[in-house]
Amino acid sequence: MATTFALLPIIDISALRDHPPEQLPELSQRLYHIFTTTGFAYLINCPLSFTHDEVFSMARDFFSLPLEEKMNLAKKSFRPQNKNAYRGYFPTQPLHSTNNLKEGFEIGPPSTPTPTTTTTTNIPLSEPNIWPTHFPSRQPLETLYTELQTLSTNLLSLLALSLNHPADLFTPYLLNSLSTLRLLHYPPPPPPSIINPTSDNELCCTPHTDSGILTLLHQDPTGGLEVQNASGDWIPVPYIPGSLVVNIGDLMAKVSGGRFVATMHRVRIGGWASEGEGEGGGGSGKGLGLGRISVPFFFEPGEECVVRDLCGGGDEVVYGDHVRAKMRTWVEYQGVED
């Protein structure tokens, strides 16, 4: 269970640039300690080729598109005539009905994974990506996806070692991996008079845990992310330049027999940065006026991966069944029958 922490720890993972995970037992044990106490941390010196400004620029390229062009890529829960249900765009939802105050664009593997069995669900998890026409950031985003998948795989190997298993223990989990790169734009906060009166916390993303293995997050300098500790306190997660925020998902908590903590987190409506603010002067709101940019990467197994407790527990879950159960609570999929 999460401890009563007041700050998130910072982990330097520069050693991953030069060494395979099996040669890094000290880093493995450091991750074990952190993920069994807070479930969240900052990663610094990550082996990625893109700066934060470059990542946010890719996101701005998408969100600066005209609304109608974005809606052409909308999931069919928002535009019924569209065929895509799992990948693609979702628009901001009205505050009177939800606190989901963000728009997003979701990207899967550059090469569409192929399930080994046929599914009849209306939300095919292995559907191909859908892109804007003549979109210059497509190739860089696909490269970013691949780099984040590799980094996540190496972190997973370190976690396998920390549980006293071989580094390649989880290789079968990643067959036809369904990881998601999500671009998010939180518009500027509305006047207090129209914020959802049922909300005590003025949230633009309500408390939740993540469904997959790990989440890696590029967050901008505007803040808003909060993590809940064991005492029920909400701890701010301020921006650290050049860092990624990492957290444990539901499946990794299950695999570890509850040793690793899938920690509750949320995003509060705040004073988003104005144009011109941000790392390197680029500004997370550039081209969008006021607003906040966030780019999480959800590291996920294949749809048919059977996830078991490796620490003695007997129950198991198929990942596709697990994620569809959680999707019933997500606003992006309301109205799409499973």
C-alpha positions as CSV (number, residue, x, y, z in Angstrom):
1,M,0.0,0.0,0.0
2,A,1.2,3.5,-0.7
3,T,3.0,5.2,2.2
4,T,2.3,8.7,3.5
5,F,4.7,10.4,1.2
6,A,4.9,14.2,0.6
7,L,7.1,14.3,-2.5
8,L,7.8,12.0,-5.4
9,P,11.2,10.4,-5.6
10,I,13.6,11.1,-8.5
11,I,15.3,8.3,-10.3
12,D,18.3,8.7,-12.7
13,I,18.0,6.1,-15.4
14,S,21.0,7.2,-17.5
15,A,22.6,3.8,-17.0
16,L,20.0,2.3,-19.4
17,R,21.7,4.2,-22.2
18,D,24.8,2.0,-21.8
19,H,23.8,-1.2,-20.1
20,P,21.1,-3.8,-20.5
21,P,18.7,-4.2,-17.6
22,E,20.2,-7.5,-16.3
23,Q,23.4,-5.6,-15.6
24,L,21.6,-3.0,-13.4
25,P,20.6,-4.8,-10.1
26,E,20.9,-1.6,-8.0
27,L,18.6,0.3,-10.3
28,S,16.2,-2.6,-10.2
29,Q,16.1,-2.6,-6.4
30,R,15.7,1.2,-6.3
31,L,12.6,0.9,-8.6
32,Y,11.3,-1.9,-6.4
33,H,11.5,0.2,-3.3
34,I,9.8,3.2,-4.9
35,F,7.0,1.2,-6.6
36,T,6.2,-0.6,-3.4
37,T,5.8,2.6,-1.4
38,T,4.6,5.5,-3.7
39,G,3.9,3.8,-7.0
40,F,4.9,7.1,-8.7
41,A,8.3,8.7,-9.4
42,Y,10.2,11.1,-11.7
43,L,12.6,9.6,-14.2
44,I,15.5,11.8,-15.4
45,N,18.1,11.3,-18.1
46,C,15.8,9.1,-20.1
47,P,17.1,7.5,-23.3
48,L,14.8,9.4,-25.7
49,S,15.8,11.5,-28.7
50,F,13.0,14.2,-28.3
51,T,13.0,17.1,-25.9
52,H,9.9,18.1,-24.0
53,D,9.4,21.1,-26.3
54,E,9.6,18.8,-29.4
55,V,7.0,16.5,-27.9
56,F,4.7,19.3,-27.0
57,S,5.2,20.8,-30.5
58,M,3.9,17.6,-32.0
59,A,0.8,17.7,-29.8
60,R,0.2,21.4,-30.7
61,D,0.4,20.5,-34.4
62,F,-2.6,18.2,-33.9
63,F,-4.7,20.3,-31.5
64,S,-4.2,23.4,-33.7
65,L,-6.0,21.7,-36.5
66,P,-9.6,23.0,-37.3
67,L,-12.2,21.3,-35.2
68,E,-13.9,19.8,-38.2
69,E,-10.7,18.2,-39.3
70,K,-10.2,16.7,-35.8
71,M,-13.8,15.5,-35.7
72,N,-13.2,13.6,-39.0
73,L,-10.9,11.4,-36.8
74,A,-13.3,11.3,-33.9
75,K,-14.2,7.9,-32.3
76,K,-17.7,6.8,-33.2
77,S,-19.0,7.4,-29.7
78,F,-18.7,11.1,-30.7
79,R,-19.3,10.8,-34.5
80,P,-21.4,7.7,-35.1
81,Q,-20.7,7.6,-38.9
82,N,-17.0,7.1,-38.2
83,K,-15.7,3.6,-38.1
84,N,-12.9,4.0,-35.6
85,A,-13.9,3.2,-32.0
86,Y,-10.6,2.8,-30.0
87,R,-8.0,5.0,-31.8
88,G,-8.4,8.6,-32.9
89,Y,-9.8,11.8,-31.5
90,F,-12.1,12.7,-28.6
91,P,-13.4,16.2,-28.0
92,T,-13.8,18.1,-24.7
93,Q,-16.9,17.2,-22.8
94,P,-19.3,19.8,-21.3
95,L,-18.7,20.5,-17.6
96,H,-22.4,20.1,-16.8
97,S,-22.2,16.4,-17.6
98,T,-18.6,15.4,-16.7
99,N,-15.3,16.7,-15.4
100,N,-13.5,15.2,-18.4
101,L,-12.3,18.7,-19.4
102,K,-9.8,17.7,-22.1
103,E,-9.5,16.8,-25.7
104,G,-7.3,14.0,-26.9
105,F,-5.8,12.0,-29.7
106,E,-4.8,8.4,-29.2
107,I,-2.2,6.5,-31.2
108,G,-1.4,2.8,-31.1
109,P,1.5,0.8,-32.5
110,P,2.8,2.0,-35.9
111,S,2.2,-1.5,-37.2
112,T,-1.3,-2.7,-36.2
113,P,-1.1,-5.8,-33.9
114,T,-3.0,-8.9,-35.0
115,P,-5.0,-10.8,-32.4
116,T,-4.7,-14.5,-32.6
117,T,-8.5,-15.0,-32.3
118,T,-11.4,-13.1,-33.8
119,T,-13.3,-10.6,-31.7
120,T,-16.9,-9.6,-32.1
121,T,-16.7,-6.6,-29.8
122,N,-17.7,-3.1,-31.1
123,I,-14.4,-1.8,-29.7
124,P,-11.6,-3.7,-31.5
125,L,-8.5,-3.0,-29.4
126,S,-6.2,-3.9,-32.4
127,E,-7.8,-1.4,-34.9
128,P,-5.3,0.6,-37.0
129,N,-4.3,4.2,-36.3
130,I,-6.1,7.0,-38.0
131,W,-4.3,10.2,-39.0
132,P,-5.0,13.7,-40.4
133,T,-4.2,14.1,-44.1
134,H,-0.7,15.5,-44.8
135,F,0.2,15.6,-41.1
136,P,4.0,16.4,-40.7
137,S,4.2,15.2,-37.1
138,R,3.0,11.6,-37.9
139,Q,6.5,10.1,-38.4
140,P,8.0,11.8,-35.3
141,L,5.1,10.6,-33.2
142,E,5.5,7.1,-34.5
143,T,9.3,7.3,-33.6
144,L,8.4,8.7,-30.1
145,Y,5.9,5.8,-29.6
146,T,8.7,3.2,-30.5
147,E,11.2,4.8,-28.2
148,L,8.7,4.9,-25.3
149,Q,7.8,1.3,-25.9
150,T,11.5,0.3,-25.7
151,L,12.1,2.4,-22.6
152,S,9.0,0.8,-20.9
153,T,10.2,-2.7,-21.9
154,N,13.5,-2.1,-20.3
155,L,11.8,-0.8,-17.1
156,L,9.6,-3.9,-17.1
157,S,12.8,-6.1,-17.3
158,L,14.1,-4.3,-14.2
159,L,10.9,-4.9,-12.4
160,A,11.1,-8.6,-13.3
161,L,14.6,-8.7,-11.7
162,S,13.3,-7.0,-8.6
163,L,10.7,-9.7,-8.2
164,N,13.5,-12.3,-8.4
165,H,12.7,-13.5,-11.9
166,P,14.7,-13.4,-15.1
167,A,14.8,-10.1,-17.0
168,D,13.0,-11.5,-20.0
169,L,10.1,-12.9,-17.9
170,F,7.5,-10.6,-19.4
171,T,8.5,-11.0,-23.0
172,P,5.3,-13.0,-23.8
173,Y,3.2,-10.2,-22.3
174,L,4.3,-7.9,-25.1
175,L,3.3,-10.0,-28.0
176,N,0.9,-7.8,-30.0
177,S,1.3,-5.1,-27.3
178,L,-1.5,-2.5,-27.4
179,S,0.3,0.4,-25.8
180,T,-1.2,3.8,-26.3
181,L,0.4,7.2,-26.9
182,R,-2.2,9.8,-25.9
183,L,-1.9,13.5,-26.8
184,L,-4.0,15.7,-24.4
185,H,-5.0,19.3,-24.4
186,Y,-6.7,20.8,-21.4
187,P,-8.4,24.1,-22.4
188,P,-8.2,27.1,-20.1
189,P,-10.4,26.8,-17.1
190,P,-14.0,28.2,-17.4
191,P,-15.4,30.9,-15.2
192,P,-16.2,29.6,-11.7
193,S,-19.9,30.2,-12.3
194,I,-20.0,27.3,-14.9
195,I,-17.8,24.8,-13.2
196,N,-19.7,21.6,-12.4
197,P,-21.5,22.3,-9.1
198,T,-21.4,18.6,-8.1
199,S,-17.6,18.7,-8.1
200,D,-15.9,19.5,-4.8
201,N,-12.4,19.6,-6.3
202,E,-12.8,21.5,-9.6
203,L,-11.2,18.7,-11.5
204,C,-10.6,18.3,-15.2
205,C,-9.7,14.6,-14.8
206,T,-11.3,12.7,-11.9
207,P,-9.4,10.3,-9.5
208,H,-8.4,7.0,-11.1
209,T,-5.7,4.3,-11.5
210,D,-4.3,3.4,-14.9
211,S,-5.3,0.1,-16.4
212,G,-2.1,-1.2,-17.9
213,I,1.5,-2.0,-16.8
214,L,3.2,1.3,-16.6
215,T,2.5,4.9,-17.6
216,L,5.2,7.3,-18.7
217,L,4.1,11.0,-18.8
218,H,5.4,14.1,-20.4
219,Q,3.8,16.9,-18.4
220,D,4.2,20.6,-19.1
221,P,5.2,23.3,-16.6
222,T,1.6,24.4,-15.8
223,G,0.9,21.7,-13.1
224,G,-2.4,20.2,-12.0
225,L,-1.4,16.5,-11.6
226,E,-2.0,15.2,-8.0
227,V,-1.2,11.8,-6.4
228,Q,-3.0,10.4,-3.4
229,N,-0.9,9.0,-0.5
230,A,-1.9,6.5,2.2
231,S,-3.3,9.2,4.4
232,G,-5.7,10.3,1.7
233,D,-3.8,13.6,1.1
234,W,-3.5,14.8,-2.5
235,I,0.2,15.5,-3.2
236,P,1.0,17.9,-6.1
237,V,3.4,16.6,-8.8
238,P,5.1,19.8,-10.1
239,Y,7.0,19.8,-13.4
240,I,10.7,19.0,-13.3
241,P,12.4,20.0,-16.6
242,G,13.3,17.1,-18.8
243,S,11.7,14.5,-16.6
244,L,9.1,11.9,-17.2
245,V,6.6,10.9,-14.5
246,V,6.2,7.1,-14.2
247,N,3.5,5.2,-12.3
248,I,2.4,1.6,-11.8
249,G,-0.8,0.4,-13.5
250,D,-3.4,-2.1,-12.3
251,L,-1.8,-5.0,-14.1
252,M,1.6,-4.5,-12.6
253,A,0.1,-4.3,-9.2
254,K,-1.7,-7.6,-9.9
255,V,1.4,-9.3,-11.2
256,S,3.4,-8.3,-8.1
257,G,0.7,-9.7,-5.7
258,G,-0.1,-6.2,-4.6
259,R,3.5,-5.3,-3.8
260,F,3.6,-2.6,-6.4
261,V,1.1,0.2,-5.9
262,A,-1.3,1.4,-8.5
263,T,-1.8,4.9,-6.9
264,M,-4.9,7.0,-7.3
265,H,-4.3,10.3,-9.2
266,R,-6.2,13.2,-10.7
267,V,-5.8,16.5,-12.5
268,R,-7.0,19.7,-11.0
269,I,-8.3,22.7,-12.9
270,G,-5.7,25.4,-12.4
271,G,-4.1,28.5,-13.9
272,W,-2.9,27.1,-17.2
273,A,0.2,28.7,-18.6
274,S,-0.2,31.5,-21.1
275,E,1.4,31.6,-24.5
276,G,5.2,31.9,-24.3
277,E,5.6,30.1,-21.0
278,G,7.3,26.7,-20.8
279,E,10.5,24.9,-21.3
280,G,12.9,26.7,-23.7
281,G,10.4,29.5,-24.1
282,G,8.3,27.3,-26.5
283,G,5.2,27.4,-24.3
284,S,2.7,24.6,-23.9
285,G,-0.1,26.8,-25.1
286,K,1.6,28.1,-28.3
287,G,-0.9,28.1,-31.1
288,L,-3.7,27.3,-28.7
289,G,-4.0,30.4,-26.5
290,L,-4.2,29.3,-22.9
291,G,-4.1,25.7,-22.1
292,R,-2.2,22.7,-20.8
293,I,-0.5,19.9,-22.8
294,S,0.0,16.4,-21.4
295,V,1.4,13.4,-23.3
296,P,1.0,10.1,-21.4
297,F,2.2,6.7,-22.8
298,F,0.2,3.8,-21.5
299,F,2.4,0.6,-21.6
300,E,0.1,-2.3,-22.2
301,P,0.3,-6.0,-23.0
302,G,-1.4,-7.8,-25.9
303,E,-5.2,-8.2,-25.9
304,E,-5.0,-11.9,-25.2
305,C,-2.2,-11.8,-22.6
306,V,-3.2,-13.7,-19.4
307,V,-2.0,-11.7,-16.4
308,R,-1.2,-13.8,-13.3
309,D,0.0,-13.0,-9.8
310,L,3.6,-14.1,-9.8
311,C,3.9,-14.0,-6.0
312,G,1.7,-16.8,-5.0
313,G,-1.9,-15.7,-5.8
314,G,-4.0,-17.9,-7.9
315,D,-6.4,-15.6,-9.9
316,E,-5.7,-14.3,-13.4
317,V,-7.2,-12.0,-15.9
318,V,-7.1,-11.6,-19.7
319,Y,-6.0,-8.1,-20.5
320,G,-8.7,-7.5,-23.2
321,D,-11.4,-8.4,-20.7
322,H,-9.8,-6.2,-18.0
323,V,-9.4,-3.1,-20.1
324,R,-12.9,-3.3,-21.6
325,A,-14.4,-3.5,-18.1
326,K,-12.6,-0.3,-17.2
327,M,-13.6,1.3,-20.5
328,R,-17.3,1.2,-19.5
329,T,-16.5,4.0,-17.0
330,W,-14.5,6.2,-19.5
331,V,-16.4,9.0,-21.2
332,E,-14.7,8.4,-24.5
333,Y,-16.6,5.1,-24.9
334,Q,-20.0,5.9,-23.6
335,G,-22.7,4.8,-26.1
336,V,-20.4,2.2,-27.8
337,E,-21.7,-1.2,-26.8
338,D,-19.1,-3.7,-25.9
